[in-house]
């Protein structure tokens, strides 16, 4: 009933009963409870269709808020989202040190600041977390996070204990980015999409029919470890030529250092004052925007590797949309252009015709928003984005 209210925004009890295939009496009981909780409000009579005009009720998206947090670049991004996944508050909490205990101390401080002046009744009774690494979404355990040097960290249990929370849900941050794009980002109105996070590593989130696909043991989407160069550089996972060894932020920076020796006149060198150890992917993008030829080649090269992997995803999953996100993936149009060019060369024409390849519009909060969406899904059973925004207009591409 709540899902139907959220989709329809303003509706009568009778229409709601018809929509949800539920008895009028049951709908009235549920709606009375929602009225007490503030999830809906009475807005007066609607247009009559002959008899007595129906009393309308309206969905109140700000009635309850879901907390979500995600760990990137030594800090937590924390958000409170409303029932439409709109961000109503955001803060950051830096992490001092790199141990799980230090990360949870920072998370606790951030969470208390985020929720300080909220009545507990307005807060949904769970916290969603996005972290790097392979995360078992059923247990909330980080199996391994190479970025952090963590293995077998029981993130959910440690956070429950630190914050006295009943329920903590943990997932890989890239999977959550996919949910966020679906609910509130580039993927609104889309049914199946693949979100490709490019930063210190590369990972994807796969959404099929509006639901996150996690696979047999939560590792679906490990795009960074698909082989794109059979005899390429060794990866910490044990394989050779993994995508993230060729196209992640650190991989782009490494390649720039190598090539700078052959092309010492490149702007990349002058942007770091002749200190190659200071080269990052951001520096390469900056040089490319200034027209530097080597930077352009490096981005085209990384984009071709990512494009090869994305073409395989398009052939396998036939998604409506592929979204490049993360600090490197969404940084610059030039990378997107290079990915699109390679995909056009390699994907089959039929699935390619249905797939839009675009950039994330949510920025650094994407994973935290997705963590909040997980809370909406698990505590309220809200399974898909509202098709109408707060203005009542149907989302782009929604078929009703
Ligand atoms: Zn690997």
Boltz pocket constraint, residues with backbone or C-beta under 6 A from the ligand:
constraints:
  - pocket:
      binder: B
      contacts: [[A, 224], [A, 225], [A, 235], [A, 236], [A, 237], [A, 238], [A, 239], [A, 242]]
      max_distance: 6.0
